[in-house]
Amino acid sequence: MAARKGSASGAKAGANVSADELKSYYRDMLLIRRFEEKAGQLYGMGLIGGFCHLYIGQEAVVVGLEAAAKEGDKRVTSYRDHGHMLACGMDPKGVMAELTGREGGYSKGKGGSMHMFSKEKHFYGGHGIVGAQVPIGAGLAFSDKYKGNDNVTFAYFGDGAANQGQVAETYNMAQLWDLPVVFVIENNQYAMGTSVQRATKSPDFYERGVAYGIQGEEVDGMDVLAVKAAGEKAVAHCRAGKGPYILEIKTYRYRGHSMSDPAKYRTREEVQKIREERDAIEHVRQLLLTGKHASEDELKDIDKEIKGIVNEAADFAKESPEPALEELWTDIYTDVAPQNA
Amino acid sequence: MATKILMPALSPTMEEGTLAKWLKKEGDTVSAGDIIAEIETDKATMEFEAVDEGTLGKILVAEGTSGVKVNEPIAVLIEEGEDASAIEEAEAPATGESAETPAPASVPAAAKADEPAAEAPKSNASPDWPEGTPMKTQTVREALRDAMAEEMRRDESVFLMGEEVAEYQGAYKVSQGLLDEFGAKRVIDTPITEHGFAGLGVGAAFGGLRPIVEFMTFNFAMQAIDQIINSAAKTLYMSGGQMGAPMVFRGPNGAAARVAAQHSQDYGAWYAQIPGLKVVQPYSAADAKGLLKSAIRDPNPVIFLENEILYGRSFEVPDLEDFTIPFGKAKIWREGADVTIVSWGIGMSHALEAAEKLAKEGIEAEVIDLRTLRPIDYDTVLASVMKTNRCVTVEEGFPVASLGNHISAVIMERAFDYLDAPVINCTGKDVPMPYAANLEKLALVTSDEVVEAVKKVTYR
């Protein structure tokens, strides 16, 4: 069974990608970054409480994979979930208002940063227990296979979760039952403060499916086009009824694990180096400029548009009222049979 | 315009901190991402990054200052081209971001919606099926199988998964015949992977299916309890009502016979504690059938606790094409005026046996089967206790934080003046289940213990 090191083929800068597509990836990644910076700011002001895990640095992963998805495909992830929600088209206002714990948030303020969902966008959370979303993702894929459609589920998890027992259990079942699920390991190299090297002697996570017969490959997660190309390959595999696929996407988180992480486990220089040399947004920016796909002015306009969206989201999140006190007692049970998602 | 840099909150619990060190001085240029200061929170020393770019115009809080409140201005950042006058403007009061923080709403004095009603509790005495319904004799095992088969015929989205449920026909033969009728798509053998397949079931429920997840025993569900509680029970709430897990987790629970400590635990009290779950622990075959059908139709996650010893017991079951029993409705098995015995599941065998023995001694016990442990039919229990003035609870589980403890507390709160004696909880003993036959017998609750407890509360 194949497990391949290195990026997917055909991911050369600009190959088979239109200027408009490139611009949209730039825009989507920038939205996530600016949104997360604003979230960090609101946290500092005390408007966001509890745990807040920022996605800054990892933007190319979700944007690249969403570019490979079609309507009906599902996604589920961990608590570092803001980027996934924005990338699948959820409203930044609703996400930010959930961060501030307000009525206008996706979960009416009852879920917070780690727990949001959208039936409409097929986003199934937002899970706070490391690794728990992996079998859930396989279950979502199971439901599609059961119904006989060709939808695919993206089950995102980190290098930390990759060591959880339930991930191995899920690999086994997903391959056994040919479930259409792409296991996306976002390897940002640190499970909170523990580096991959300090957590395992088998650091090539894409190879771990081999024991179950699952194909996997390593992808450069700082290159949105490489991620997209790998995503397309994985999705094609799943849609063809060949079962699951593993993508280990090498990425990097610029910020702490959560807002309260002093990040003493790595040097400032390490972070700075990646920011300067490998930044995914800067990469696309350069592709756009050097390929003459966009002018500085056009990119400035995009920056401005994003700034506006993020400010609007922040304003909404501040102005939306706290949930009504009766909400304490609602949504514990439902009388309504759920509609088939 | 100059902006004030505020003391940041850098941990979930931080209210104030120490400005340990300034890494930039007045006049320095700052770009977004630069560390401008080190701040000690209640947890750690954190580096504080600038979010905007500009020039550090003025430091308002000197390094080494402790007790700096979150959101207090600590410096002023001026933009390119601005001069010192901008600092004064920024320092002027009444423009602060603190005004953006809305005042927290006041908490109402009576936060709980379910205060006890003033009127006296009444039991719901409506029959579970119409008078004159023809009955047939069935084991609990057959009743459970029929319930699943009927619901699978009724709803295509219902499927059964678990260890040995298909080709082996069920480790305890509960799923006998289902593979033949419904095929391998809907009756699915899993690997021995409780945590994984419970989570997979939750995902399938999120995806619009109606899974029945069978655990070979609930002892093994401890491997899966995170998925049951954190994923299945809490998602409806965490999603603001957008999605949940309409599914059933079922299988035998509690002690079988001579299987020792790891295979003999009763989990009723554990699951009954969790908001978001419904919990059923039936005794009779008719209840097993009617309640399992309700469980499969219920749009919430249901824990269905069966019992290996009861599987083979026969009861009268209504011979109806379709009947269900609602949750939260207890059943009075025997009426009596002298004492109320409350039980459920296999505890009912001991309760009913004790009632027989007591009747011979002239003590008439009212025996109530709770049937569902969440929701609990408190009213039926309270109405009975108000009549008999005495109560004994019977369960197989451990004594500490048992359901008997909980029911006692509710009786004390809502019927204190009616009690003529303290409530006694008959439970399993406070020990891991021993293997030796004589010790196992001692560890389990018995009808003799129930008789003894009743005599104590009736002062006989």
HADDOCK unambig.tbl for C-alpha pairs under 7 A between the chains (distance, minus, plus):
assign (segid A and resid 43 and name CA) (segid B and resid 9 and name CA) 6.52 0.50 0.50
assign (segid A and resid 44 and name CA) (segid B and resid 8 and name CA) 4.06 0.50 0.50
assign (segid A and resid 44 and name CA) (segid B and resid 9 and name CA) 4.41 0.50 0.50
assign (segid A and resid 44 and name CA) (segid B and resid 10 and name CA) 6.25 0.50 0.50
assign (segid A and resid 45 and name CA) (segid B and resid 8 and name CA) 5.76 0.50 0.50
assign (segid A and resid 45 and name CA) (segid B and resid 9 and name CA) 6.21 0.50 0.50
assign (segid A and resid 45 and name CA) (segid B and resid 71 and name CA) 5.73 0.50 0.50
assign (segid A and resid 46 and name CA) (segid B and resid 9 and name CA) 5.72 0.50 0.50
assign (segid A and resid 47 and name CA) (segid B and resid 101 and name CA) 6.95 0.50 0.50
assign (segid A and resid 49 and name CA) (segid B and resid 12 and name CA) 5.72 0.50 0.50
assign (segid A and resid 50 and name CA) (segid B and resid 12 and name CA) 4.41 0.50 0.50
assign (segid A and resid 51 and name CA) (segid B and resid 12 and name CA) 6.54 0.50 0.50
assign (segid A and resid 107 and name CA) (segid B and resid 238 and name CA) 6.25 0.50 0.50
assign (segid A and resid 107 and name CA) (segid B and resid 239 and name CA) 4.56 0.50 0.50
assign (segid A and resid 107 and name CA) (segid B and resid 240 and name CA) 4.08 0.50 0.50
assign (segid A and resid 108 and name CA) (segid B and resid 240 and name CA) 5.45 0.50 0.50
assign (segid A and resid 110 and name CA) (segid B and resid 237 and name CA) 6.93 0.50 0.50
assign (segid A and resid 110 and name CA) (segid B and resid 238 and name CA) 5.57 0.50 0.50
assign (segid A and resid 110 and name CA) (segid B and resid 240 and name CA) 6.26 0.50 0.50
assign (segid A and resid 111 and name CA) (segid B and resid 238 and name CA) 4.35 0.50 0.50
assign (segid A and resid 111 and name CA) (segid B and resid 239 and name CA) 6.21 0.50 0.50
assign (segid A and resid 115 and name CA) (segid B and resid 238 and name CA) 5.99 0.50 0.50
assign (segid A and resid 115 and name CA) (segid B and resid 239 and name CA) 6.79 0.50 0.50
assign (segid A and resid 116 and name CA) (segid B and resid 239 and name CA) 5.82 0.50 0.50
assign (segid A and resid 117 and name CA) (segid B and resid 239 and name CA) 5.77 0.50 0.50
assign (segid A and resid 119 and name CA) (segid B and resid 242 and name CA) 6.95 0.50 0.50
assign (segid A and resid 132 and name CA) (segid B and resid 227 and name CA) 6.99 0.50 0.50
assign (segid A and resid 135 and name CA) (segid B and resid 196 and name CA) 5.69 0.50 0.50
assign (segid A and resid 135 and name CA) (segid B and resid 199 and name CA) 4.92 0.50 0.50
assign (segid A and resid 135 and name CA) (segid B and resid 200 and name CA) 4.61 0.50 0.50
assign (segid A and resid 136 and name CA) (segid B and resid 199 and name CA) 5.14 0.50 0.50
assign (segid A and resid 136 and name CA) (segid B and resid 200 and name CA) 4.88 0.50 0.50
assign (segid A and resid 136 and name CA) (segid B and resid 202 and name CA) 5.98 0.50 0.50
assign (segid A and resid 136 and name CA) (segid B and resid 203 and name CA) 3.91 0.50 0.50
assign (segid A and resid 137 and name CA) (segid B and resid 203 and name CA) 6.01 0.50 0.50
assign (segid A and resid 138 and name CA) (segid B and resid 200 and name CA) 5.79 0.50 0.50
assign (segid A and resid 138 and name CA) (segid B and resid 203 and name CA) 6.83 0.50 0.50
assign (segid A and resid 139 and name CA) (segid B and resid 200 and name CA) 3.99 0.50 0.50
assign (segid A and resid 139 and name CA) (segid B and resid 201 and name CA) 5.78 0.50 0.50
assign (segid A and resid 139 and name CA) (segid B and resid 202 and name CA) 6.66 0.50 0.50
assign (segid A and resid 139 and name CA) (segid B and resid 203 and name CA) 3.94 0.50 0.50
assign (segid A and resid 139 and name CA) (segid B and resid 204 and name CA) 4.29 0.50 0.50
assign (segid A and resid 140 and name CA) (segid B and resid 203 and name CA) 4.73 0.50 0.50
assign (segid A and resid 140 and name CA) (segid B and resid 204 and name CA) 4.94 0.50 0.50
assign (segid A and resid 140 and name CA) (segid B and resid 206 and name CA) 6.79 0.50 0.50
assign (segid A and resid 140 and name CA) (segid B and resid 207 and name CA) 5.10 0.50 0.50
assign (segid A and resid 142 and name CA) (segid B and resid 204 and name CA) 6.11 0.50 0.50
assign (segid A and resid 143 and name CA) (segid B and resid 204 and name CA) 4.97 0.50 0.50
assign (segid A and resid 143 and name CA) (segid B and resid 207 and name CA) 5.50 0.50 0.50
assign (segid A and resid 143 and name CA) (segid B and resid 208 and name CA) 6.99 0.50 0.50
assign (segid A and resid 143 and name CA) (segid B and resid 209 and name CA) 6.38 0.50 0.50
assign (segid A and resid 166 and name CA) (segid B and resid 195 and name CA) 6.24 0.50 0.50
assign (segid A and resid 166 and name CA) (segid B and resid 196 and name CA) 5.22 0.50 0.50
assign (segid A and resid 169 and name CA) (segid B and resid 193 and name CA) 6.18 0.50 0.50
assign (segid A and resid 169 and name CA) (segid B and resid 196 and name CA) 5.33 0.50 0.50
assign (segid A and resid 170 and name CA) (segid B and resid 196 and name CA) 5.69 0.50 0.50
assign (segid A and resid 259 and name CA) (segid B and resid 10 and name CA) 6.05 0.50 0.50
assign (segid A and resid 259 and name CA) (segid B and resid 11 and name CA) 6.39 0.50 0.50
assign (segid A and resid 260 and name CA) (segid B and resid 10 and name CA) 5.19 0.50 0.50
assign (segid A and resid 260 and name CA) (segid B and resid 11 and name CA) 4.40 0.50 0.50
assign (segid A and resid 262 and name CA) (segid B and resid 44 and name CA) 6.71 0.50 0.50
assign (segid A and resid 262 and name CA) (segid B and resid 45 and name CA) 6.48 0.50 0.50
assign (segid A and resid 262 and name CA) (segid B and resid 46 and name CA) 4.82 0.50 0.50
assign (segid A and resid 262 and name CA) (segid B and resid 47 and name CA) 6.75 0.50 0.50
assign (segid A and resid 331 and name CA) (segid B and resid 236 and name CA) 5.80 0.50 0.50
assign (segid A and resid 331 and name CA) (segid B and resid 237 and name CA) 4.82 0.50 0.50
assign (segid A and resid 331 and name CA) (segid B and resid 240 and name CA) 6.19 0.50 0.50
assign (segid A and resid 331 and name CA) (segid B and resid 241 and name CA) 4.94 0.50 0.50
assign (segid A and resid 332 and name CA) (segid B and resid 236 and name CA) 6.36 0.50 0.50
assign (segid A and resid 332 and name CA) (segid B and resid 237 and name CA) 5.37 0.50 0.50
assign (segid A and resid 332 and name CA) (segid B and resid 275 and name CA) 6.60 0.50 0.50
assign (segid A and resid 332 and name CA) (segid B and resid 276 and name CA) 5.09 0.50 0.50
assign (segid A and resid 333 and name CA) (segid B and resid 276 and name CA) 5.85 0.50 0.50
assign (segid A and resid 333 and name CA) (segid B and resid 300 and name CA) 6.34 0.50 0.50
assign (segid A and resid 334 and name CA) (segid B and resid 299 and name CA) 6.40 0.50 0.50
assign (segid A and resid 334 and name CA) (segid B and resid 300 and name CA) 6.55 0.50 0.50
assign (segid A and resid 335 and name CA) (segid B and resid 299 and name CA) 6.42 0.50 0.50
assign (segid A and resid 336 and name CA) (segid B and resid 299 and name CA) 6.37 0.50 0.50
assign (segid A and resid 337 and name CA) (segid B and resid 299 and name CA) 5.04 0.50 0.50
assign (segid A and resid 338 and name CA) (segid B and resid 208 and name CA) 6.91 0.50 0.50
assign (segid A and resid 338 and name CA) (segid B and resid 299 and name CA) 6.74 0.50 0.50
assign (segid A and resid 339 and name CA) (segid B and resid 208 and name CA) 6.50 0.50 0.50
assign (segid A and resid 340 and name CA) (segid B and resid 207 and name CA) 6.83 0.50 0.50
assign (segid A and resid 340 and name CA) (segid B and resid 208 and name CA) 4.16 0.50 0.50
assign (segid A and resid 341 and name CA) (segid B and resid 207 and name CA) 5.40 0.50 0.50
assign (segid A and resid 341 and name CA) (segid B and resid 208 and name CA) 5.12 0.50 0.50
